[in-house]
Amino acid sequence: MNANELSPRLQVVANYVPKKARLADIGSDHAYLPVALVRNERIQYAIAGEVVQGPYEAARKQVSKNGLEQFIEIRLGDGMEVVFLEDNIETVTICGMGGVLIRDILERGKRMHRFSGKERLILQPNVGEKQLREWLAAEGYTIIAETILEDHHKIYEVMVAEKLDSTASYTQHELLFGPHLLQERSTVFLKKWQHQLEKLEKVRANLAKSNQQLEDKIIQVEREIQWIKEALDESK
């Protein structure tokens, strides 16, 4: 992957970025996404945030190599602390991390007043999608779009959230599967949840053999297995 050809998952993220947006890309990974967006005249300005010195330097080199220093600012810092309200950021992208970590980055950013809540959030968690959706719902965000895709034999979900005039309400099923993904039930969606079903059935078998008192865990696993079976059956 490079700034000239994004990976399939980052291309999905790029497609959700509004034209002429001011972007903050947190955990920017060589600044591939903002560089590609500027080169394609999709955005007018970007902050690329990195928490580790090595990736920060790599992002600086990428921006310099493309001659985009006036459009992309590389900042070293933890999560949303690289962003300030006066930056007038309109879109925030956080990709390639666990959903719980993305949630915590957003929560810290909210507490530090690093974003207004009016920004579009484009999030690509590698795991922990349910916990991230729960935070979005609790904070009054509406999930306006979702995509599930397979990229180099791994399955990824991308979710787009905004605060709208009316607040959405989600069921536990929608928080687990994704409200839009649950409606679409694509081939990749079915593949992901068939695999997850098989994993949970193994977990259930192991719990049943355990001598420990794990009734609550067994109930939780049983419930999720039932939900997955229902989602898979309804697609037939």
C-alpha positions as CSV (number, residue, x, y, z in Angstrom):
1,M,0.0,0.0,0.0
2,N,1.1,3.6,-0.7
3,A,-0.4,7.0,-1.2
4,N,-0.9,6.3,-4.9
5,E,-2.9,3.1,-4.2
6,L,-4.7,2.7,-0.9
7,S,-5.6,-0.7,0.5
8,P,-9.3,-1.7,0.0
9,R,-10.2,-0.9,3.6
10,L,-8.6,2.6,3.5
11,Q,-10.2,3.2,0.1
12,V,-13.6,2.6,1.7
13,V,-12.7,5.1,4.4
14,A,-11.6,7.6,1.8
15,N,-14.9,7.3,-0.1
16,Y,-16.8,8.4,3.1
17,V,-14.7,11.6,3.5
18,P,-16.8,14.6,2.3
19,K,-15.3,16.7,-0.4
20,K,-13.4,19.8,0.7
21,A,-13.4,18.5,4.3
22,R,-10.8,19.5,6.9
23,L,-9.6,16.1,8.2
24,A,-8.0,14.8,11.3
25,D,-6.5,11.3,10.7
26,I,-5.6,9.8,14.1
27,G,-2.9,7.1,14.0
28,S,-2.2,8.0,10.4
29,D,0.2,5.2,9.4
30,H,2.6,7.0,7.1
31,A,-0.1,9.6,6.3
32,Y,-1.2,7.4,3.3
33,L,-4.9,8.4,3.7
34,P,-4.5,12.2,3.9
35,V,-1.8,12.2,1.2
36,A,-4.1,10.3,-1.2
37,L,-7.1,12.5,-0.4
38,V,-5.1,15.7,-1.0
39,R,-3.6,14.4,-4.2
40,N,-7.1,13.5,-5.5
41,E,-8.3,17.0,-4.5
42,R,-10.8,15.5,-2.1
43,I,-9.9,17.5,1.0
44,Q,-8.5,21.0,1.6
45,Y,-6.5,20.3,4.8
46,A,-5.5,17.5,7.1
47,I,-3.8,16.8,10.4
48,A,-2.1,13.5,10.6
49,G,-1.6,12.5,14.2
50,E,0.9,9.9,15.5
51,V,1.8,8.9,19.0
52,V,5.1,7.2,18.3
53,Q,8.2,9.0,17.0
54,G,9.0,6.5,14.2
55,P,5.6,6.6,12.5
56,Y,5.6,10.4,13.0
57,E,8.9,10.7,11.1
58,A,7.6,8.3,8.4
59,A,4.5,10.4,7.9
60,R,6.6,13.6,7.7
61,K,8.7,12.0,5.0
62,Q,5.7,10.9,3.0
63,V,4.2,14.4,3.1
64,S,7.5,16.0,2.2
65,K,8.1,13.5,-0.7
66,N,4.7,14.5,-2.2
67,G,5.3,18.2,-1.6
68,L,2.1,18.6,0.5
69,E,3.4,20.4,3.6
70,Q,1.1,23.3,3.1
71,F,-1.9,21.0,3.0
72,I,-1.0,18.3,5.6
73,E,0.3,19.0,9.1
74,I,2.0,16.1,11.0
75,R,1.6,16.3,14.7
76,L,3.1,14.1,17.5
77,G,0.7,13.3,20.3
78,D,-1.7,10.8,21.9
79,G,-5.0,10.4,20.1
80,M,-7.2,13.5,19.8
81,E,-4.7,15.7,21.8
82,V,-3.2,16.7,18.4
83,V,-6.4,18.4,17.5
84,F,-7.7,21.8,18.7
85,L,-11.1,23.4,18.2
86,E,-9.5,26.3,16.3
87,D,-8.4,23.7,13.6
88,N,-12.0,23.6,12.5
89,I,-11.9,19.9,11.8
90,E,-15.0,18.6,10.1
91,T,-14.1,14.9,9.7
92,V,-12.2,12.5,12.0
93,T,-10.8,9.2,10.8
94,I,-9.4,6.5,13.2
95,C,-8.5,3.3,11.5
96,G,-6.7,0.0,12.2
97,M,-7.1,-0.2,16.0
98,G,-9.3,-2.1,18.3
99,G,-12.8,-0.7,18.9
100,V,-12.2,-0.3,22.6
101,L,-9.0,1.8,21.9
102,I,-10.9,3.9,19.4
103,R,-13.7,4.4,21.9
104,D,-11.2,5.5,24.5
105,I,-9.4,7.9,22.1
106,L,-12.8,9.6,21.4
107,E,-13.8,9.7,25.0
108,R,-10.5,11.3,26.0
109,G,-10.9,13.8,23.2
110,K,-14.4,14.7,24.3
111,R,-13.2,15.2,27.9
112,M,-10.3,17.4,26.7
113,H,-12.6,19.4,24.4
114,R,-10.7,18.5,21.3
115,F,-13.7,18.2,19.1
116,S,-17.1,19.8,19.0
117,G,-19.4,16.8,18.3
118,K,-20.3,18.2,14.9
119,E,-17.6,16.3,13.1
120,R,-18.3,13.2,11.0
121,L,-16.5,10.2,12.5
122,I,-15.2,7.5,10.1
123,L,-14.0,4.6,12.2
124,Q,-12.4,1.3,11.1
125,P,-12.0,-1.0,14.2
126,N,-10.2,-4.3,13.8
127,V,-12.1,-5.8,16.6
128,G,-14.5,-4.6,19.3
129,E,-17.1,-3.1,17.0
130,K,-20.0,-3.6,19.4
131,Q,-18.2,-1.7,22.2
132,L,-17.5,1.2,19.8
133,R,-21.2,1.3,18.6
134,E,-22.3,1.3,22.2
135,W,-20.2,4.4,22.9
136,L,-21.5,6.1,19.8
137,A,-25.1,5.4,20.7
138,A,-24.6,6.6,24.3
139,E,-23.0,9.9,23.0
140,G,-26.0,10.6,20.7
141,Y,-24.4,9.7,17.4
142,T,-26.3,8.1,14.5
143,I,-24.5,5.5,12.4
144,I,-25.3,6.8,9.0
145,A,-23.4,4.2,7.0
146,E,-21.4,1.0,7.3
147,T,-19.4,-1.2,5.1
148,I,-18.0,-4.7,5.7
149,L,-15.2,-6.0,3.4
150,E,-12.5,-8.5,3.0
151,D,-9.0,-7.2,2.5
152,H,-6.0,-9.6,2.3
153,H,-8.0,-12.5,3.9
154,K,-9.1,-10.3,6.8
155,I,-12.6,-8.9,7.4
156,Y,-13.0,-5.3,8.4
157,E,-15.9,-3.0,9.2
158,V,-16.1,0.7,8.5
159,M,-18.7,2.8,10.3
160,V,-19.7,6.4,9.7
161,A,-21.3,8.4,12.5
162,E,-22.7,11.9,12.9
163,K,-24.9,13.7,15.4
164,L,-28.2,14.4,13.7
165,D,-31.2,16.4,14.9
166,S,-33.0,13.2,15.9
167,T,-31.1,10.6,18.0
168,A,-31.1,7.0,16.8
169,S,-32.0,4.2,19.1
170,Y,-30.4,0.7,18.5
171,T,-31.3,-2.8,19.7
172,Q,-28.7,-5.1,21.1
173,H,-28.7,-7.0,17.8
174,E,-27.9,-3.8,15.9
175,L,-25.1,-2.9,18.3
176,L,-23.6,-6.4,17.8
177,F,-24.0,-6.8,14.0
178,G,-24.3,-3.2,12.9
179,P,-27.7,-1.7,11.9
180,H,-26.9,-1.3,8.2
181,L,-24.8,-4.5,7.9
182,L,-27.6,-6.5,9.6
183,Q,-30.1,-5.2,7.0
184,E,-27.8,-5.9,4.0
185,R,-26.4,-9.3,5.2
186,S,-23.8,-9.4,2.5
187,T,-21.7,-12.4,1.6
188,V,-18.8,-11.1,3.7
189,F,-21.1,-10.4,6.6
190,L,-22.3,-14.0,6.5
191,K,-18.8,-15.3,6.3
192,K,-17.7,-13.3,9.3
193,W,-20.5,-14.4,11.5
194,Q,-20.4,-18.1,10.4
195,H,-16.7,-18.0,11.6
196,Q,-17.7,-16.3,14.8
197,L,-20.4,-18.9,15.4
198,E,-17.9,-21.7,15.1
199,K,-15.6,-20.0,17.6
200,L,-18.3,-19.4,20.1
201,E,-19.5,-23.0,19.9
202,K,-16.0,-24.1,20.8
203,V,-15.9,-21.6,23.7
204,R,-19.3,-23.0,24.9
205,A,-17.9,-26.6,24.8
206,N,-14.9,-25.6,26.8
207,L,-16.9,-23.7,29.3
208,A,-19.2,-26.8,29.8
209,K,-16.1,-28.8,30.7
210,S,-14.8,-26.3,33.2
211,N,-15.2,-26.9,36.9
212,Q,-15.4,-23.2,37.6
213,Q,-18.7,-21.4,38.3
214,L,-19.2,-19.7,34.9
215,E,-22.9,-19.5,34.6
216,D,-23.0,-15.9,33.6
217,K,-20.4,-16.4,30.9
218,I,-22.2,-19.4,29.6
219,I,-25.5,-17.5,29.4
220,Q,-23.7,-14.7,27.5
221,V,-22.2,-17.1,25.0
222,E,-25.4,-18.9,24.6
223,R,-27.3,-15.7,23.9
224,E,-24.8,-14.5,21.3
225,I,-24.8,-17.9,19.6
226,Q,-28.6,-17.7,19.3
227,W,-28.5,-14.2,17.9
228,I,-25.9,-15.2,15.3
229,K,-27.9,-18.3,14.3
230,E,-31.0,-16.0,13.9
231,A,-29.0,-13.6,11.7
232,L,-27.7,-16.4,9.5
233,D,-31.1,-18.1,9.2
234,E,-32.9,-14.9,8.2
235,S,-30.5,-14.6,5.3
236,K,-31.5,-17.9,3.7
